[in-house]
Amino acid sequence: MADFLITILDASNYVLILMLVALGLAIIFGLMNVINMAHGEFMMLGAYTVLTVQNLGGGYWLGLLAAPVVVGGIGLLVEELVIKRIYHRFLDTILATWGLSLLFKQGIVLLFGPGSFSVGSPIDVSIDILGTPYPAFRLFIMAVAVLTVGFTFWLFFRTRFGLAARGVIANRDMSSCLGIDTRRLDRLTFAYGSALAGLAGAVMAPMISLDPQMGLGYLVPAFLAILVGGLGSIAGPLAGAAAVGATDNLTATFFSPVWSQLVVFVTAIIVIRLLPRGLIARPERRIEEGAGLLVLAVLVALPFAVEEWLIAEIAIYFAYALFAGSLAFVWGHCGLLSLGQAVFFGTGAYAMSFVTLGMVAGAEGIVSTWVGFAAAIAVPALLANLIGRFLFLAGGLQGAFFGIVTLAIAFIVERLAINWDYAGGLNGLMNVPPINTGLNGGGAEVYDALPVYYVNLAVLAAGVLVLTLLIRSRFGLVLKAIRGHETRTRSFGYDTARHKVSAFTIGAGVAGLAGALFVTQFGFVSPPLIGFGLSAEVLIWVAVGGRGKLLAACLGAILVRTAEAQFSSMLGDYWLVVLGAVFVVVVMYLPHGLVGEILHRLERAVSRR
């Protein structure tokens, strides 16, 4: 548990520093259309300012205060002497700032020499967090980053300067006609962006080695963060920094720095290819994505505030949440009301159990968790593909008839499982092993509450991200059209039957993955996991949360399961009465669901601004 806690805190530390660097870079580019290739060197100048002040006897704290002022002043001078003369020559700004980066680095070499330096930490104590000591200075760095990001939001969204700046970003010529002094804004913006980089270098100075090349290690991730997050708002680079920073740090921790760079670049390329305007592209999307990031941050921090038994309980809810997301994808985004979605959840759980217990005929020696996960996705997906081909390609089944048929399939598969002695019959299979990191067993078993919690959360986040990218792709647009009017979509030349088969198959694969997560933690699988009872439950979770949004559906599962744990013992048999009443009320008066309605109202409010 201590190792996981330190890993999460270190990742958060890196993400917040990357946010500072990316935020300054994004502000300069968004307002001035200038790509500052010397931004990493401004960070370096901040660190060397702290070193200089310390060498002069001023101490770290004075250096920390001086760094953003000094670097901001240098940025002001650079803007006046260089940048303002090439504003309308985009490529020349890249070349000019690249030249400045070389100048700054060589200047440091001439003044300080080519060697590396270190700055002593001003806070040498550690603070116990859940019994784990953690350097207090790293917590200070995180606090400074959070406060600076909050101040930047206040500056740009609650002041006249911010209003003018956002006006210039939207339309520079119109803002100038309205009397806004765009030159003054340009100077102040470049200085502020530079000061942010200087502050980032100053707070990191005691934690890293100072040398003339130190800025490059942050410049490239900062650019990737901007491309991944998008430049439509200040929130875009922050979201990109969170994604890039967390991926980089966690991959380097669990694998190697070489792998981390490869994974970051490949992930960034995929996101940029699928979402060329970034993760946060439109105002209405910002609400759902912002809410998703907020929920993710809360869930990451939650284990530090609750007891261990509750951590294990919530980890199971993550499997249910992914299961709900699979139904929301099929039902909310393609219009396929599957009343037998648990068939795929249970099939995935059985597939994982068969593999890890060595029960696959002819392959008893293969007990790999990774093979189990692959089987848990592939087997339900193949089953759904066969069912979909039979229902959609042969007869074109639609609407309520599709729901009735999937309901019948759930009953049939549950009866087959009950009477299948090899799979344990009604008693099911017990002693299913937890996740094992070895290629074929023999590795470390993930069974402690905290590691299981974060593994399940990571799989849930990855699953929701993949489904979100599909929804926002061309494929997802066709699914939306099919949900709205299938006949009209078919008349435009789209093979609606094959698209529905594909959507049904993907939803089944995700449900199977959720089932595999569930069984590795629960250690037990039985026929009720595959029948109509669980299918009805997930239907309630999705309806209560909101079928139109993956985040709402996932939160619906967590909320309903949490409420059941809290109130079922109090209300006894009346709990199902209450749940049924809530379900009916939500269907009648809240078609977007409880969580979905909140997100829907926020999106409408933002779109009207």
N, C-alpha and C positions, 0 to 999 in steps of 0.2 A: 504493500500500500504506500509506503514511504517513497519508493522509486517512482510510482505512478504520479503521486502528488508533485514531486519535484519536476518530473517531466512536463506536466501540465503547466506548472508555474513558469518554467523556463520557456516553454512555447508561447505562453501569454506575454512574457517579457519581450521576446523577439518580435512578436506580432505588433505590440504597441509601439516599439521603436520604429518598425517598418512603416507603421501608420504615420508617424511624424514626418519621416522622410518623404513618403509618397504624397502626403497632404500638401507639403510645400511645393513639390514638383507639379502636382495637379492644379494648384491655384495659379501658378505662373502660366501654365499651358492653357488652362481654361479661360483666363481673362486676357492674356496677351498673345496667345497662339505662338508661344516661344517654347521650344523643347530645350531645356537647359542641360546640356551635357556636362556642365561643370557642377551640377548639384551635389554629387558625391564629394567633390573637393570642398564645397562650402561646409559639409559635415566635417571633413577633415580639419578645416580651419577652426571650427568650433572646438574640436578636441585639442588642437595645438594652442588655442587661446588659453584653455585651462592649464595646460602644461607650462606656458609662459608665465601666467599669473602665479602659479605655484613656485616656479623657479625664482620669481622675484619676491617670494615670501608672503604672498597674499592669501594662500590657502585655497582649497578646492571651492568653497562656497562663493568666494568672491569671483573665482574663475567661471563658475556656473552662471552667475549673474552677468558677467562681462561678455561671455561667448555670444549670445544672441544679439547683443547690442553691437559688438564689433563686427560680426559676420553680416548682420543686417546693414550696417554702414558700408561694408565692402560691396554688398549687393546693390545698394543705392548708387555707389560710385560706378559699378559695372553697368548698371542700367543707363546712367547719364552719359558715360563715355562710349559705350559700345552698342547696347541693345537698342536704344531709341533710334539709332541711325539705320537699322536694318529690319524694322518691324514688319514691313510688307514683303520681305524676302525670306520666306519660311526656311528654305534650305540653307541660306546663308546664316541664319541664327544657329542652326545645328553646327555648322562649321566653325563659327566664331566662338561659341561656348566650348566646343571641343578644344579649340586653341587655348582658351582660357584655362581649361583643366590642365593642359600640359604646362602652362605658365605657372599655375599655382603649385603643382607638384614639384616642378623644378625649383621654384622659389623656396619651398620647404626644405629641399635637399641642400640648397645653398646656405640657408639660415641654420638648420639643425643637423644637417648631415643625412646620409642615406640610411642610417641605422634605425632601429625601433626604440621606442621609449614607453615607459609605463607611468601611470598616475596612481598614486596611493588612494585606496578607498577611504572616504571620510567617516564611514560607519562600518566598524568591524564586527559588530554584534550580530547574532542571529535571533530570529523570532520563532517560537514554536507554533506551528500550524497543525492542529490535530496530532500533536505529539512528534511532528517532524520539524527539525530545525531548518530554517531557510534564511539566507542572508538578508538582513534588513535593508541593505542598500538596493538590492534588486526590487524589493517592494516599493522603495522610494522612487525608483525609475518608473515603475508601472504607474504610480500615483501621479508623477509629473506628466507622463504621456496622456493619461486620462484627463487631467485638468487642462492641458494644452489643447487637446481635441475639443473638449467642451467649450473652452474660450473661443476657439476658432468658429465653432457653430454659432455661438452667441454673437460674435463679431459680424458674421455674414448673414445672419437671419434676424437679428434684433437691433441693428444699428443702421443709421443713415448711410454710413460707409458701405455696409453690406448690401443694402438695397441698391445703391448706385453701382456697386461691383456686379451684382447679379444682372442689373440692367445692361451693363456693358457686355457681359458674357452673352446675353441673349441677342443684343443688337447694338453693336458699337456705334454705328452711324446715327441711328435714331437717338441713342443716349446723348451723343454729342450735340445733336440738334435741340435736345431738351435742356441744354445748359450744363450737363455734367462734365466736369473737368477730367477728361479721360487721361490726359498726360499725368496729372497728379495721382490718379488711381493706378496708373501703370508703375510709377515710381514706388508708391507705397506697397503695391502688391508684390513687386519683385523683391523689395527689401524684406517684407514679411515672410515670403516663401524662403528666402535665404536664411532669415533668422531662425525659422523652424528647423532647417537643416543644421544650423550651428548649434541650436539647443540639443538636437538629437546627438550630435557628436560630443557635446559637453557632458551629457548625462551618461553616455556610454564610455567615456574616457577611462574611468577606473576599471572597467570590465574587459577591455580589449587592449591589444598592443597597438601603439601609435606609430604609423609609418606613412610615407607618401602615397602608398597604394591603397590605404584603408577604405577610401570612399567608394572604390569600384565594387566592393563586396555588397554594398547596399544600393548602388545606383541601378544595377540590372534588376534585382528583385522589385525595386520601387517602380520601374517602368512596366514590368510584368503586372504588378498590382494595379496600375492605372489601366492597362489594356484589358485585364480580366474584369475589373470592376466597372469600367466605363467612365466617361467624362461628363455625363449628363448632370451630375450633382457632386457635392462634396462627399456624400455618402458612398458614391461609386468607388473611389480609390480606397476608402476605408474598408469596404467589403472585399475588394480585391486584395488589400494588404492582409486581411484576416485569412483569406483563402490561401494565398501564396505563402505567407509566413508560417501558418500552421502546417501546411503540407511540407514545406522545406524543413522546418525544425523537427517535426515528428518523424519524418522519413529518415533524416540524418541520425536521430536518436536510436531508432529501432533497427535501421539497416546500416547505411554508411553515407557520408557527405556526397560521394560520387552518385549514388543512387538518388539522393535527394534532389540534386540538380537535374538529373534526367527526368525524374517524376514531375518536378515543377514545370520544366519546359514543355513536356508532353501534355500535361494537364492544361497549361496555359494555351497551347496551340489548339487543343480540342475546344476549349471554351470560346476562344476568339473565332474559331471556324464556325461553331454553332451559334454563337451570340456575338456578332461583330460589333455591336454597340455596348457590349459589356453585360455583366450580371444585372446591373441596375440601369435600365434604359429608359423607362417611361415612368411618369409620376405614379400611376396606379400600380405599377409593379413594385415601386419602392416600398409601398406599404407592406405587401406580403413578404418581400425579401427582408425588409428591415425587421418585421415581426419574427421572421424565421431566424435571423441572426440573433435577435434578442432572446428568443426561446432557447436557441442552441447555447448561448452564453450562460443563461440561467441553469440549464441542465448540466453544463460542464462544471459549474461551481457548486451545484446542489449537494454533492456528496460531502462537502466540507461543513455542511450545516445540519445534516440529518444523521440518524443512527444507522449502524451497519445493516440491520435487518431490513430497514426501509430502502436502503440502496439496492439490495438484492430484489426486493419487490418491484421497484421501479424499473430495474433492468428487464424483468419479464414484460412489463408494460411496453417497453420499446419494441419487442417482438410483435406484440399486439398492434402497436402503432404502425409498423411497417405493413402488417397484414391489412389494416384499415386503408393505408395508402394504396395498396394494390386494388382494392375494391373501388376506391375513389377514382382511380385512373380508368378503370373499365366502365364504371357506372356514370361518374360525373363528367368524364371527358369524351366518352364514346356513346353514352346512352344505353349501355348493355347492363341491365339490372340482373346480376347473377345472384340467384338465391342458393347457390351451392359453392360459394367461394372457399368454404372450409375444406372442400375436397382437395384443393391444391395445397392449402396450409398443412393438412394432415398427411398428404402424400409426401410433401417435402420432409416432414418430421419422420415418417417411416423410412424414407430413402436414406436420410442421415443415420438413422438407427441401424439399418441393415448394414451399411458400409462400416461404421465404427465398431459394431459388434461382430464383424467378420461373418455375416450371414449371407453374403452375396454368393450364390452358387458358382463354383469355379474360380472365385477370387477371394477365398476366405482369408488369405494372407494380407489382403489390402484393407487396412483399418485407418487410413488417413482421414483426418478431419477435412482436409482440403478437397479430397475426392468426394467426401460426404457432402460438402457444400455444393460442389459441381453437380452431383447427382440430385441434390435437393432442388436445384434450379431446373436442371434438364428434364427430369422425369415429369414433374407437374406441367412444364411447358410443352413437352411432347404430348401428354394426355390432353391438354387444352387445345393443342393444335389439331389433334384428331377429332375431338368433339366439335371444335369450331368449323372444321372442313365439312363435317357431316351436317351440321345445322345451318351454316351460312352458304356454303358453295352448292350444296345439293338442293335444299328447299328454301333458302332465303328467310329463315325464321326471324321474326322481329318482335319487339315489344314484350307484352305480357306472356306470350307463348314461349319466348326464350327463357323468361324467369321460371315458368312452370316446368320446363324441361330440365333446367339446371337443378331445380328443387328435387325432381324425381331422380336425377343422377346422384345427388347427395344421399338420398335414402338408399339407393342401390349400392353405392360404394361402401356406405357404412355397414350394410348387411353383409357384404362380401368380407369386410375386415373382421367382423364379429365371428364369422364362420371359417376364417383362415387360420388354422391351427399353427402353421409355421410362423405367423406373425403374432402369436400369443393369444389369438382369439379375443374374447371379451376382456380378458385381463391385460392385453397389450404386451409391450416389451418394457422391461425394467433394466436398471443399471446402465443406461446409455451414458457413455463417458463424456466428460466435458471437452471443450475445445483443447486440442493438443497441437502445439506449435511444430512438432516434428513432421517431416515429409510423409512418414508412414508410422506414426506413433513414436514413442520413445523420447519425445521432446517434453517441454514444460507444459503442464496442464493448467489451463486458466479456469480456476474454480473459486478463487477469493472474490468477494462481493465487488470490490472496487475495480479490479481489472475487467471482470465480466460486464460491469456497468458501462465502462468506457468502450469496450469492444462492441457491445450491442448499440451504444449510442453512435459510434462511428459507422456501423453498418446501416443503421437507420438513416443517418444523414446522407450517406453515399447513395442509398436507394432512393430517397426523396429527390436528391439532386439529379440522378439519372432520369427519373420519371419526369421531373420538371423540364429538363433539356429536351426530352422527347415531346412533351406537350407544346413547347415553344418552337419546335422544328416544323418543317413542311409537313411531315407525317402527322404531327399533332394538329396542324391547321385543318388537314383533311378530316381527321377524327371529329373535330369540332363541327365541321360542315355536315358530316354524317349524322351527328347528334341532332343538329338543327333541322335538316331536311335531306334524308337519304336519297330520295328519288331525284331531287334537283342536283345533288352532288354526282349521282350516277350519270345524269344527262350531260355533265361537263366532261365525261370521259374517264372518271376515276372508277377503279375496281373496288367498290365499297365492300364487297364480301371479303376480299383478301385483306383489306385494311382492318376489318373487324376481327378476322382470324388472327392477324398479327397483334392487335391490341389485346385480345383475349389471351393469347399466348404469353405476351409480356407480363400481363397482370398475374397470370398463374405462376410464372417463374419467380416473381417478386414475393408472392404469397408462399411459395415453397421455401424460399430463403428465410422468410419469417418463421416458418415452421421449424426449420433447421436450428435457428437461433434459440427458439423456445425449448426444443428437446435437449440441446446441449446444456442448458441451465437447469431444466426441470428434471432431466434424467429418466423420463418416463413418457411413453406414447401409447395411446389406446384409441379404439374406434370413435368415441365421442369427439375427438379432435377432427374427425373427417366428415362428420354428419351435419344434419340440418340445424341442430341446436347452436353450434358455434357460428354457422352461417347467419342465423337470425341475430345473434349477438353482434357480429361485425356490422351487420346492416344497421343496427341501432346506433352503434358507435359513429358510423359515417354520417348517418342522417342527423344525429345530434350535433356533431362537430361541423359538418358542412361538406356535401359531396362535391361541390364545385372547386374546392381548393385542397390540395394535398396537405398543406399545413393544418388546415381546419380539421380534416378527417383524422390525421394523426393525433392531434390534440384532443379530439373527441374521444378516441379510444383511451387515452391516458386519463382524461377527466372522468369518464364513466367508470372505468375500472377502479380509479381512486375512490370515487363516490361509493361504489359497491363495497369496497373494503372498509370504508368508514361507517356506512349506514346499514349494511345488510345484517350485522349483528344486533343493531339497535332496533331495526324494524322487523326483523325476522321474515316471515312469509309476505309481509306487506311491502317489502322492498321491490319485488317484481311488479306489484300494483303501481307503485310510485314511478318506476322506470317506464312501464307501459304508458302511463298517463303523460309523462314528460315527452315520450316519443310521439304520441298523438298530437300534443300541443305544438311541438316543434314542426311536425309535418304540416299542420294546419296554418300556423301563423308565422313560422320562420323558415321559409323554403330554402334559405341559404345556410340554415343551421345556426347554432348559438355562436360559435367562433366565426363561422363564415359571415354571419350578419354583421358582426363587429368590423371585420376586415372590409366588407362591402361598403359599409357606411363611411369608413375612413377613406377608402378609395374615391368615393363620390365627393367627399369633402375636399380632397386634394385636387381632383380633376376640375373642380369649379374655380379653383384659385387662379 
